[in-house]
Amino acid sequence: MSIRNFCIIAHIDHGKSTLADRMLEITWTIAKRDMKHAQALDTMEIEQERWITIKLTPVRMNWKWIQLNLIDTPWHVDFQYEVSRSLASVEGAVLVVDATQWIEAQTLSNVYLAIENDLEIIPVLNKIDLPSADVERVSNEVISLLGCKREDIIMVSAKTWENVESLLDAIIERVPLPKKLDKESNLIPFESTSDEPWVVKWLIFDSQYDTYKWVVVYLKLFSWEIRKWDKLELVNTWARIEATEVWYFAPSYIPNWVLKEWEIWYVVTWLKSITEARVWDTVFAWKSDLKFGIKWFKQITPFVYAWIYPVDNDEYIKLKDSVEKLCLNDSSLTTENEVSPALGYWFRCWFLWLLHLDIVKERLWREFWMDVIMTSPQVTYKVLVVWNKVELYNRFHTELIEHQWKTCTFIYFSNPEDLPKPWTYIHIEEPIAKVEIITHTDYIWNMMQLAQDRRWIFLNQFFLDAARVVLVYEIPMGELVGDFYDDLKSLSSWYASLNYEFLKYSIDDIVKIDFLIAWERVDALSMMVHEKKARLVWWKICKKLKDNIPKAQFSIAIQAALWAQVIAREDIWALRKDVTAKLYGWDVSRKRKVLEKQKEWKKKLKMFWKVSIPSETFVNILKKD
């Protein structure tokens, strides 16, 4: 049987999931009466409620005796890693554009990824049945983007089933058959001990943790076949497994005995940790002496992190168990345990971006009934130091380079406390994102002003048509993780769309600000900020600390220090107990003696008493006004 592997890429609300449902029904993969809800491939409750795709889902269909393997991909830019894995596992992509709207920024980004992977792109205009559909205008945009012919564009309506069968025929006709990998360009040798023939087995493009089956891997086979009980080995982790179960997706799990070449299946490995079956790994037979890794997938590097606290400190053990279980099903989530004398126990977590952060918080509540406090997101920096200063740092968080005829190294850090002393490093670099903003020409000035306030560097500008323009900037990631998206939508009357990707690290005047409460430095409150914004930002933070820290019997000084220089200060005045209230009618000297005694007691209390900082303080100071 011939095989066609493809995926569907589109922007939010352009009808991607609805179109996938129609394909499943037309091919009789799933009957309409068996569909428990719309968007059959979105199985998570949060996906169905928000009408977004978070997790890629493969499914097999049969149409005119041809096997069609579809991978339903997320649309949002935060899950670009999921999209890249899908595109690397197929030979064709169906680009869905809403005929009532226009091409969005995420659509452009996914098209570029598909072109990089040398995929056959089939343009589709959806929702042509709506009265507001402007087929002519949107078709011109697609032709300008892809350079295709007008007859290559397929007009469909997923709601009314119009031309969906023609789309399936076009997939069979246009999507090429899977080809043998080019050994020279697509493989990385791990070890070579003989002239044994090329024996690449399969590539993992996703994995999940099942309560009863443990680690289950989604894979695409590139050569030969895999049968039940075959013994296999993972190249990167050196884990050895047996294929105890071999199934395919339809979309429910259908068992079989053999996985043939170029098919997309899943295999039960009985591994206990999802880290042992990484999503970019390559698998071979045990007897193979010639090992190559396919270089399409790389380990993701998250740049955004935040701290997670339990609402009640007594629930820390429950939170720890919940986070560990969530990590088993989310390979993009990275966590680290931390403890602070001031704020107690917490987790520092790394995320793909802001939507991923929001999804993780929502899943902790839905799946584990764990209510948490999550701080505002921050980004990861790197600092250049001389090599002999970093013997104690983890070598996996360093990068060795030559700088001014010296052997130096970059240290990646997300916790400000990991920043070395100022006289031990050369400079600090911050992550820079390439940002593409598509907006109406009426809002060009607003978008330029927004980018200018975020330390922008203008790169390019071009027009999609007479009414819409694409603005390309370089903007520090630290400026994007706050309220940038909200301001973008507000200043463009909700018309602008945004796409971003990591571009590089760049040297800038990044400084570390320490907070001193009652003349004692609180490590958990230290932050990284640009030097020009330091004084303005930390005046606001000091005022918020003043409002959140409870008063004591003595005055409390709140200071923000840039290295050794105090740049902001607020004072919390002491609570005053009226100790002379019971001395009514007594001599004035007696009252003065009682007040002096109270004054001396407060001096001693100030020397030995420590200020109590509520656990929610760290969250409140980072909230937007």
C-alpha positions as CSV (number, residue, x, y, z in Angstrom):
1,M,0.0,0.0,0.0
2,S,1.3,3.5,-0.9
3,I,1.9,6.0,2.0
4,R,1.4,9.7,2.2
5,N,2.6,11.6,5.3
6,F,1.3,15.1,5.8
7,C,0.3,17.7,8.4
8,I,-2.1,20.6,8.6
9,I,-0.8,24.1,9.5
10,A,-2.9,27.2,10.1
11,H,-3.5,30.1,12.4
12,I,-6.1,30.1,15.2
13,D,-9.7,29.9,14.2
14,H,-8.9,29.2,10.5
15,G,-10.7,25.8,10.7
16,K,-7.8,23.4,10.9
17,S,-9.3,21.0,13.5
18,T,-12.7,21.1,11.8
19,L,-11.1,20.2,8.5
20,A,-9.3,17.3,10.2
21,D,-12.7,16.1,11.6
22,R,-14.2,16.1,8.1
23,M,-11.2,14.0,6.8
24,L,-11.7,11.5,9.5
25,E,-15.4,11.2,8.7
26,I,-15.1,11.0,4.9
27,T,-12.5,8.3,5.1
28,W,-14.6,6.4,7.7
29,T,-11.7,6.5,10.2
30,I,-14.2,7.5,12.8
31,A,-18.0,7.7,12.5
32,K,-19.8,10.9,13.3
33,R,-21.9,9.1,16.0
34,D,-18.7,8.0,17.7
35,M,-17.3,11.6,18.0
36,K,-17.8,12.6,21.6
37,H,-17.0,16.2,20.8
38,A,-16.0,18.5,18.0
39,Q,-12.3,18.6,17.2
40,A,-11.9,14.8,17.7
41,L,-8.1,15.0,17.8
42,D,-8.0,17.6,20.6
43,T,-8.5,15.2,23.5
44,M,-7.5,17.4,26.5
45,E,-10.3,19.3,28.2
46,I,-8.3,22.6,28.1
47,E,-7.9,22.2,24.3
48,Q,-11.7,21.8,23.8
49,E,-12.6,24.7,26.1
50,R,-10.1,27.1,24.6
51,W,-10.4,25.8,21.1
52,I,-6.7,25.5,20.6
53,T,-4.4,22.6,19.8
54,I,-1.6,22.1,22.4
55,K,-0.3,18.6,21.7
56,L,0.4,17.2,18.3
57,T,-1.7,14.1,17.4
58,P,-1.1,11.6,14.7
59,V,-3.8,9.6,13.0
60,R,-4.0,7.1,10.1
61,M,-6.6,7.2,7.4
62,N,-7.2,5.2,4.2
63,W,-8.5,6.8,1.1
64,K,-8.7,5.0,-2.3
65,W,-6.4,2.3,-1.1
66,I,-3.7,4.8,-0.1
67,Q,-2.5,5.1,3.6
68,L,-2.7,8.7,4.8
69,N,-0.8,9.6,7.9
70,L,-1.9,13.0,9.3
71,I,-0.2,14.8,12.2
72,D,-2.4,17.5,13.7
73,T,-0.1,20.3,14.8
74,P,-0.6,23.2,17.3
75,W,-1.0,26.7,15.8
76,H,0.5,28.9,18.5
77,V,4.0,30.3,18.2
78,D,4.7,29.1,21.8
79,F,4.5,25.5,20.5
80,Q,6.8,26.1,17.5
81,Y,8.8,23.1,18.7
82,E,5.8,20.8,18.3
83,V,5.3,22.2,14.7
84,S,9.0,21.6,13.8
85,R,8.8,18.0,15.0
86,S,5.7,17.4,12.9
87,L,7.2,19.0,9.8
88,A,10.3,16.9,10.1
89,S,8.2,13.7,10.1
90,V,6.2,14.3,7.0
91,E,6.6,15.0,3.3
92,G,3.7,17.4,2.7
93,A,1.8,20.2,4.5
94,V,-1.7,21.5,4.0
95,L,-1.7,25.2,4.5
96,V,-5.2,26.4,5.6
97,V,-6.1,30.1,5.4
98,D,-9.5,31.5,6.4
99,A,-11.2,33.1,3.4
100,T,-12.8,35.7,5.6
101,Q,-9.6,36.9,7.2
102,W,-6.0,37.1,5.9
103,I,-2.6,35.6,6.3
104,E,-1.3,36.0,9.9
105,A,2.2,36.2,11.4
106,Q,2.1,32.6,12.6
107,T,1.0,31.4,9.2
108,L,4.1,33.0,7.7
109,S,6.4,31.4,10.3
110,N,5.0,27.9,9.7
111,V,5.3,28.3,5.9
112,Y,8.9,29.2,6.3
113,L,9.5,26.1,8.4
114,A,7.8,23.9,5.8
115,I,9.9,25.4,3.0
116,E,13.1,24.7,5.1
117,N,12.0,21.1,5.5
118,D,11.5,20.9,1.7
119,L,7.8,19.9,2.0
120,E,5.2,20.0,-0.7
121,I,2.7,22.8,0.4
122,I,-0.9,22.5,-0.6
123,P,-2.7,25.8,-0.2
124,V,-6.3,25.6,1.0
125,L,-8.9,28.4,1.4
126,N,-11.4,27.5,4.1
127,K,-14.9,28.9,5.0
128,I,-15.7,29.9,1.4
129,D,-19.4,29.3,2.2
130,L,-19.6,32.4,4.5
131,P,-21.0,35.6,3.1
132,S,-18.0,37.6,4.3
133,A,-15.5,35.4,2.4
134,D,-13.2,37.4,0.1
135,V,-11.8,34.5,-2.0
136,E,-10.2,36.8,-4.6
137,R,-8.2,38.9,-2.1
138,V,-7.0,36.0,0.0
139,S,-6.1,34.0,-3.0
140,N,-3.9,36.8,-4.2
141,E,-2.2,36.8,-0.8
142,V,-1.5,33.1,-1.0
143,I,-0.2,33.4,-4.5
144,S,2.1,36.2,-3.5
145,L,3.4,34.2,-0.5
146,L,3.9,30.8,-2.1
147,G,4.4,31.8,-5.8
148,C,1.9,29.2,-6.8
149,K,-0.8,29.2,-9.5
150,R,-4.4,30.1,-8.8
151,E,-5.6,26.7,-9.9
152,D,-3.3,25.1,-7.3
153,I,-5.4,26.6,-4.5
154,I,-8.2,24.4,-3.3
155,M,-11.4,26.1,-2.1
156,V,-13.1,24.1,0.7
157,S,-15.7,24.5,3.4
158,A,-15.0,22.2,6.3
159,K,-18.4,23.0,7.8
160,T,-20.4,22.0,4.8
161,W,-18.0,19.3,3.5
162,E,-17.5,21.1,0.2
163,N,-14.5,20.0,-1.8
164,V,-12.9,18.1,1.2
165,E,-12.8,14.9,-1.0
166,S,-11.0,16.9,-3.7
167,L,-8.4,17.9,-1.0
168,L,-7.8,14.2,-0.1
169,D,-7.3,13.5,-3.8
170,A,-4.8,16.4,-4.1
171,I,-2.9,15.1,-1.1
172,I,-2.5,11.7,-2.9
173,E,-1.5,13.4,-6.1
174,R,0.8,16.1,-4.9
175,V,2.5,14.8,-1.7
176,P,5.5,12.8,-2.7
177,L,6.2,9.3,-1.6
178,P,8.6,9.0,1.3
179,K,12.2,8.8,0.1
180,K,15.3,7.3,1.5
181,L,17.3,9.6,3.7
182,D,20.4,11.2,2.3
183,K,23.1,9.6,4.4
184,E,25.5,12.4,3.8
185,S,23.3,15.4,4.7
186,N,20.7,14.0,7.1
187,L,22.8,11.8,9.4
188,I,25.3,12.5,12.2
189,P,27.7,9.5,13.0
190,F,27.9,8.4,16.6
191,E,30.2,5.5,16.2
192,S,31.4,3.4,13.2
193,T,33.2,0.1,13.8
194,S,32.4,-1.8,10.7
195,D,31.1,-1.6,7.1
196,E,27.7,-2.9,8.1
197,P,24.8,-1.6,5.9
198,W,22.9,1.5,7.0
199,V,20.5,0.3,9.7
200,V,18.6,3.4,10.9
201,K,15.4,2.1,12.5
202,W,13.1,4.9,13.5
203,L,13.0,8.5,14.8
204,I,11.0,9.6,17.9
205,F,9.0,12.7,17.2
206,D,6.9,12.6,20.5
207,S,6.4,10.7,23.7
208,Q,4.0,10.5,26.6
209,Y,3.7,8.8,29.9
210,D,0.9,6.3,30.5
211,T,-0.1,5.2,34.0
212,Y,-0.3,1.6,33.1
213,K,2.2,1.3,30.2
214,W,4.7,3.9,31.3
215,V,6.6,5.6,28.5
216,V,5.0,5.4,25.1
217,V,6.9,6.8,22.1
218,Y,5.5,8.1,18.8
219,L,7.8,7.3,16.0
220,K,8.3,7.2,12.2
221,L,10.1,4.3,10.7
222,F,12.8,5.0,8.1
223,S,14.1,1.6,7.1
224,W,13.2,-2.1,7.5
225,E,10.5,-3.0,9.9
226,I,9.8,-3.4,13.6
227,R,7.9,-6.4,15.0
228,K,6.5,-7.1,18.4
229,W,9.2,-8.1,20.9
230,D,12.1,-6.7,18.8
231,K,15.0,-5.5,20.8
232,L,16.0,-1.9,20.2
233,E,18.5,0.7,21.5
234,L,18.3,4.5,21.8
235,V,21.3,6.3,20.5
236,N,21.5,9.3,22.8
237,T,20.4,7.8,26.1
238,W,21.8,4.2,25.5
239,A,18.5,2.8,26.8
240,R,17.7,-0.7,25.6
241,I,14.0,-1.7,25.2
242,E,11.7,-4.3,23.8
243,A,8.8,-3.4,21.6
244,T,6.2,-5.1,23.8
245,E,3.3,-3.5,22.0
246,V,3.1,-2.0,18.5
247,W,0.1,0.1,17.7
248,Y,-1.1,2.8,15.3
249,F,-3.5,5.7,15.6
250,A,-7.0,5.7,14.1
251,P,-7.3,7.9,16.2
252,S,-7.8,5.3,19.0
253,Y,-5.0,2.8,19.4
254,I,-5.2,-0.2,17.0
255,P,-2.8,-3.1,17.8
256,N,-0.7,-4.8,15.1
257,W,2.3,-7.1,15.0
258,V,4.6,-5.3,12.6
259,L,5.5,-1.6,11.9
260,K,6.5,-1.3,8.2
261,E,8.8,1.2,6.5
262,W,7.7,4.9,6.5
263,E,4.7,4.3,8.7
264,I,3.8,6.4,11.8
265,W,3.1,4.3,14.9
266,Y,3.6,4.2,18.6
267,V,5.5,1.6,20.6
268,V,5.2,0.7,24.3
269,T,8.8,0.7,25.8
270,W,8.2,0.1,29.5
271,L,10.7,2.8,30.3
272,K,10.0,4.5,33.6
273,S,11.1,8.0,32.7
274,I,10.2,10.1,29.6
275,T,13.8,11.5,29.7
276,E,15.0,8.1,28.6
277,A,13.1,8.4,25.3
278,R,13.8,11.9,24.1
279,V,11.9,13.3,21.3
280,W,14.9,13.8,19.0
281,D,16.4,10.4,19.5
282,T,17.2,7.7,16.9
283,V,16.7,4.0,17.5
284,F,18.6,0.9,16.2
285,A,18.7,-2.8,16.5
286,W,20.9,-4.2,19.3
287,K,23.2,-5.9,16.9
288,S,24.0,-2.8,14.9
289,D,27.6,-1.6,15.0
290,L,27.1,1.4,12.7
291,K,25.1,4.1,14.4
292,F,23.9,7.5,13.1
293,G,21.6,10.0,14.6
294,I,19.2,12.0,12.4
295,K,19.9,15.6,12.9
296,W,16.4,17.0,12.3
297,F,15.5,17.2,15.9
298,K,17.5,19.1,18.6
299,Q,17.0,19.5,22.3
300,I,14.9,22.5,22.9
301,T,16.4,25.4,24.9
302,P,13.7,27.3,26.9
303,F,14.5,30.9,27.6
304,V,11.5,31.8,29.9
305,Y,11.3,30.7,33.5
306,A,9.1,31.4,36.5
307,W,8.8,30.4,40.1
308,I,5.9,28.2,41.3
309,Y,4.8,28.3,45.0
310,P,2.1,26.3,46.7
311,V,-0.7,28.5,48.1
312,D,-0.2,26.7,51.4
313,N,3.4,25.7,52.4
314,D,2.1,22.5,53.9
315,E,1.2,21.3,50.3
316,Y,4.7,21.4,49.0
317,I,5.0,17.6,48.9
318,K,1.7,17.4,46.9
319,L,3.1,20.1,44.5
320,K,6.3,18.2,44.1
321,D,4.5,15.0,43.1
322,S,2.2,16.9,40.8
323,V,5.0,18.7,39.0
324,E,7.0,15.5,38.6
325,K,4.0,13.7,37.0
326,L,3.3,16.6,34.7
327,C,6.9,16.6,33.5
328,L,6.4,13.0,32.4
329,N,3.8,14.1,29.8
330,D,5.4,17.4,28.9
331,S,9.0,17.0,27.6
332,S,9.3,20.8,27.1
333,L,8.8,21.5,30.8
334,T,12.0,21.7,32.9
335,T,12.0,22.1,36.7
336,E,14.4,22.6,39.6
337,N,13.8,22.5,43.3
338,E,14.8,25.6,45.3
339,V,14.5,26.7,49.0
340,S,14.7,30.2,50.5
341,P,14.9,31.1,54.2
342,A,12.6,34.0,53.5
343,L,10.0,32.5,51.1
344,G,10.2,28.8,51.9
345,Y,10.1,26.0,49.3
346,W,9.4,26.6,45.6
347,F,10.0,25.3,42.1
348,R,11.8,27.1,39.3
349,C,10.4,26.0,36.0
350,W,11.5,26.7,32.4
351,F,8.8,27.2,29.7
352,L,8.6,27.5,25.9
353,W,6.8,30.9,26.3
354,L,3.9,32.6,28.0
355,L,1.1,30.4,26.7
356,H,3.0,27.3,27.8
357,L,3.3,28.8,31.3
358,D,-0.4,29.4,31.4
359,I,-1.2,25.9,30.2
360,V,1.0,24.3,32.8
361,K,-0.7,26.3,35.6
362,E,-4.1,25.3,34.3
363,R,-3.1,21.6,34.0
364,L,-1.8,21.5,37.6
365,W,-5.3,22.6,38.7
366,R,-7.3,20.4,36.4
367,E,-5.3,17.2,36.6
368,F,-4.0,17.3,40.1
369,W,-6.2,19.8,41.9
370,M,-3.1,21.8,42.8
371,D,-3.7,25.5,43.2
372,V,-0.4,27.4,42.9
373,I,1.1,30.9,42.9
374,M,3.1,31.6,39.7
375,T,5.4,34.6,39.4
376,S,5.9,36.8,36.4
377,P,8.2,35.2,33.8
378,Q,11.9,36.1,33.4
379,V,14.5,35.2,30.8
380,T,17.9,33.4,30.8
381,Y,21.1,35.4,30.4
382,K,24.7,34.4,29.9
383,V,27.9,35.9,31.2
384,L,31.4,35.7,29.9
385,V,34.1,34.9,32.5
386,V,37.7,33.7,32.3
387,W,38.0,29.9,32.3
388,N,39.8,29.5,35.6
389,K,36.9,31.2,37.5
390,V,34.3,28.5,36.7
391,E,35.7,25.2,37.9
392,L,32.6,24.7,40.1
393,Y,30.0,25.4,37.5
394,N,28.2,22.6,35.7
395,R,29.9,22.0,32.4
396,F,26.5,21.5,30.6
397,H,25.6,25.1,31.4
398,T,28.9,26.5,30.0
399,E,30.3,27.2,26.5
400,L,34.0,27.4,26.0
401,I,35.3,30.2,23.6
402,E,38.4,32.2,22.8
403,H,38.2,35.9,23.7
404,Q,41.0,38.4,23.3
405,W,43.6,35.6,23.3
406,K,42.2,34.2,26.5
407,T,40.4,31.0,27.2
408,C,37.0,32.1,28.4
409,T,33.6,30.5,28.9
410,F,29.9,31.6,28.8
411,I,27.8,30.7,31.8
412,Y,24.1,30.5,31.2
413,F,22.1,31.5,34.3
414,S,18.5,32.3,35.1
415,N,18.8,32.9,38.8
416,P,20.4,36.3,39.5
417,E,22.2,34.7,42.5
418,D,24.3,32.6,40.0
419,L,25.8,35.8,38.6
420,P,29.5,36.0,39.5
421,K,31.0,39.0,41.2
422,P,31.3,42.1,39.0
423,W,35.1,42.0,38.9
424,T,35.2,38.4,37.8
425,Y,33.3,38.6,34.4
426,I,33.8,40.5,31.2
427,H,30.2,41.2,30.1
428,I,26.6,40.0,30.3
429,E,24.5,39.1,27.2
430,E,20.8,38.9,26.9
431,P,18.6,36.9,24.5
432,I,17.4,38.8,21.4
433,A,14.2,37.8,19.5
434,K,13.4,38.4,15.9
435,V,9.9,39.8,16.0
436,E,7.5,40.0,13.0
437,I,4.4,42.2,13.4
438,I,1.7,42.1,10.7
439,T,-0.7,45.1,11.1
440,H,-2.9,47.5,9.2
441,T,-1.2,50.5,7.7
442,D,-3.2,52.8,9.9
443,Y,-1.4,51.4,13.0
444,I,2.2,51.5,11.7
445,W,3.1,54.5,13.9
446,N,1.6,52.8,17.0
447,M,3.6,49.7,16.4
448,M,6.9,51.6,15.9
449,Q,6.3,53.5,19.1
450,L,5.7,50.3,21.0
451,A,8.8,48.7,19.6
452,Q,10.9,51.8,20.4
453,D,9.8,51.7,24.0
454,R,11.1,48.1,24.2
455,R,14.7,48.9,23.0
456,W,14.1,47.8,19.4
457,I,16.4,47.5,16.4
458,F,14.6,48.0,13.0
459,L,15.4,45.3,10.5
460,N,12.9,45.3,7.6
461,Q,9.5,46.4,6.4
462,F,7.4,45.1,3.5
463,F,3.8,45.3,2.4
464,L,1.6,42.2,1.9
465,D,-0.9,44.3,0.1
466,A,-2.1,47.9,0.0
467,A,-3.6,47.7,3.5
468,R,-1.2,45.5,5.5
469,V,2.4,45.7,6.3
470,V,5.0,43.4,8.0
471,L,7.4,45.1,10.4
472,V,10.5,43.1,11.4
473,Y,12.5,44.1,14.6
474,E,15.1,42.8,17.0
475,I,13.7,43.1,20.5
476,P,15.2,41.7,23.8
477,M,13.2,38.8,25.1
478,G,13.1,40.4,28.5
479,E,10.9,43.1,27.0
480,L,8.5,40.6,25.4
481,V,7.7,38.4,28.4
482,G,5.7,41.1,30.2
483,D,2.7,43.0,28.8
484,F,4.1,43.4,25.2
485,Y,1.3,41.3,23.6
486,D,-1.4,43.1,25.5
487,D,-0.1,46.5,24.4
488,L,0.3,45.2,20.8
489,K,-3.4,44.2,20.6
490,S,-4.6,47.4,22.4
491,L,-2.6,49.8,20.2
492,S,-3.8,48.0,17.0
493,S,-7.5,47.6,17.9
494,W,-6.8,43.8,18.0
495,Y,-5.8,43.7,14.3
496,A,-2.1,43.1,14.7
497,S,-0.6,39.6,14.9
498,L,2.8,38.7,16.3
499,N,5.5,36.0,15.6
500,Y,8.8,35.8,17.3
501,E,11.8,33.5,17.4
502,F,15.1,33.4,19.2
503,L,17.8,35.1,17.1
504,K,21.0,35.6,19.2
505,Y,22.6,36.7,22.4
506,S,23.7,40.3,22.5
507,I,25.9,42.4,24.8
508,D,24.1,45.1,26.7
509,D,24.2,47.0,30.0
510,I,22.4,44.4,32.1
511,V,22.8,44.9,35.9
512,K,21.8,43.0,39.0
513,I,19.6,44.7,41.6
514,D,19.6,43.5,45.2
515,F,17.0,44.2,47.8
516,L,17.9,44.9,51.4
517,I,15.1,44.6,54.0
518,A,16.1,45.9,57.4
519,W,19.7,46.0,56.1
520,E,19.8,42.3,55.2
521,R,20.0,41.2,51.6
522,V,17.1,39.0,50.5
523,D,18.5,36.7,47.7
524,A,15.1,35.6,46.5
525,L,14.2,39.2,45.5
526,S,17.3,39.9,43.4
527,M,16.6,40.7,39.7
528,M,18.3,41.4,36.4
529,V,17.3,44.6,34.5
530,H,18.6,47.0,31.9
531,E,20.7,49.8,33.5
532,K,18.6,52.6,31.9
533,K,15.4,51.3,33.5
534,A,16.8,50.3,36.9
535,R,16.0,53.4,38.8
536,L,12.4,53.7,37.5
537,V,11.6,50.1,38.0
538,W,13.0,49.7,41.4
539,W,11.3,52.7,42.9
540,K,8.0,51.0,42.0
541,I,9.2,47.7,43.5
542,C,10.2,49.3,46.7
543,K,6.8,50.9,47.0
544,K,5.1,47.5,46.4
545,L,7.3,45.9,49.1
546,K,6.3,48.6,51.5
547,D,2.6,47.8,50.9
548,N,3.1,44.0,51.2
549,I,5.5,43.6,54.2
550,P,3.6,43.9,57.5
551,K,4.6,46.5,60.1
552,A,6.7,45.6,63.1
553,Q,7.5,47.2,66.5
554,F,10.5,48.9,64.8
555,S,11.0,50.8,61.6
556,I,12.0,48.7,58.5
557,A,14.2,50.1,55.8
558,I,13.6,48.8,52.2
559,Q,16.5,49.5,49.9
560,A,17.3,48.6,46.3
561,A,21.1,48.5,45.6
562,L,23.0,48.4,42.3
563,W,26.1,46.6,43.4
564,A,27.2,48.8,46.4
565,Q,25.1,51.9,45.5
566,V,21.6,52.3,47.0
567,I,19.4,53.7,44.3
568,A,15.9,53.5,45.9
569,R,14.6,53.4,49.5
570,E,11.3,53.3,51.3
571,D,10.6,53.1,55.0
572,I,7.9,51.2,56.9
573,W,7.3,53.1,60.1
574,A,7.1,51.2,63.4
575,L,4.0,50.3,65.2
576,R,3.7,52.4,68.3
577,K,2.1,51.0,71.5
578,D,0.8,53.6,73.9
579,V,2.7,52.5,77.0
580,T,1.7,55.6,78.9
581,A,-2.0,55.0,78.7
582,K,-2.1,53.4,82.1
583,L,-0.1,56.2,83.7
584,Y,-2.9,58.7,83.8
585,G,-2.3,61.2,86.5
586,W,1.3,60.2,87.1
587,D,4.3,62.5,87.1
588,V,5.8,63.6,83.7
589,S,9.2,62.1,84.7
590,R,7.6,58.7,85.2
591,K,6.0,58.8,81.7
592,R,9.4,59.9,80.2
593,K,11.1,57.0,81.9
594,V,8.6,54.5,80.5
595,L,9.0,55.9,77.0
596,E,12.8,55.7,77.3
597,K,12.5,52.1,78.4
598,Q,10.4,51.4,75.3
599,K,12.9,53.1,73.1
600,E,15.8,50.9,74.4
601,W,13.7,47.8,74.0
602,K,13.0,48.6,70.3
603,K,16.7,49.1,69.7
604,K,17.5,45.6,71.0
605,L,14.5,44.2,69.0
606,K,15.8,45.8,65.8
607,M,19.2,44.2,66.3
608,F,18.1,40.6,66.9
609,W,14.6,40.4,65.3
610,K,14.2,39.3,61.7
611,V,11.6,40.7,59.4
612,S,8.9,38.2,58.3
613,I,8.2,38.2,54.5
614,P,4.9,36.7,53.4
615,S,5.2,34.1,50.7
616,E,2.9,36.0,48.3
617,T,5.1,39.1,48.4
618,F,7.3,37.9,45.5
619,V,4.2,37.5,43.3
620,N,2.6,40.8,44.2
621,I,5.7,42.9,43.5
622,L,5.8,41.6,39.9
623,K,2.2,42.1,39.1
624,K,1.3,44.8,36.6
625,D,-0.1,48.0,38.1
